[in-house]
């Protein structure tokens, strides 16, 4: 999944406060594996997200990566 988001940035420099409206780009992908039985279920989820952003402090370009793992186990009655 890819997309853009609206972001209000607020930051301070020496004796100055700045506000800026920014539209960063996001990309997200994931995979899920699992077993779903009559009395027992389990799953494993991996998701990664990348954000391409610009913060105007000397026009820094920042690339953020976020990885997430989730494990689920349960029983049915």
N, C-alpha and C positions, 0 to 999 in steps of 0.2 A: 504494500500500500504506500502510496506517495501522496504528498499534498503540501499545501502552504497554510500558514497560520498567521493571524494578526497578533502582534506583540507590542506592548507599550514598555519602552525601556526608560528607566530613570537611574541616573548615576551622578556622582559628585566628583568634581575635580577641585583643586585648591581654589577656594573662594567662588566656585561656580557650581550650579546645579543644572543638569541638562535633562530634557525629556525628548524622546524620539519615538516615532511610530515605525516599526520594522515588520517585514513579512519574510520570516525565515522559511526554508524548505525542509521538509521532514521525509524520511523514508523508513518504513517499518516492515519487517518480515518475521514469520514465525513458523514453527512446526510443532505438531502435537501427535503423540503416539499414545495408545491406550488399549485397555481391555475392558469390555463391558459385558459382564455375565449376569445370570439371574440373581445371584446372591453376593457377588463381589465385583468391584470395579477398581481400576487404577488408571492413572494417566501421568504423562511426563510432557511438560510444555517448555519449549525454548523460544524466546522472542528477543529480537535485537532491534534497536532503533538508532538511527543516525539523524543528527540535526546539523544543518549548515546555517550558520548565523554570522552576522556582522555586528560588532559592537564598535561604535565610532570613537574609541579611545585610541588615537593614532591609527584609526581604520584597521583594527585587529579583526582578523577572520578566525572564527572559532568553529571547530568541528567536534561535536559531542557524540560519544557512543555510549549506549546503555544496553546491557545484556540482562536478561531475566530468566531464571529457571524456576519452575513450579512443579511440585510432585503432589499428587493427590491419591489417596487410598480410602476406600469406604466399603461398607457392607449394606445390603438391603434386607429389610425384615419382611 
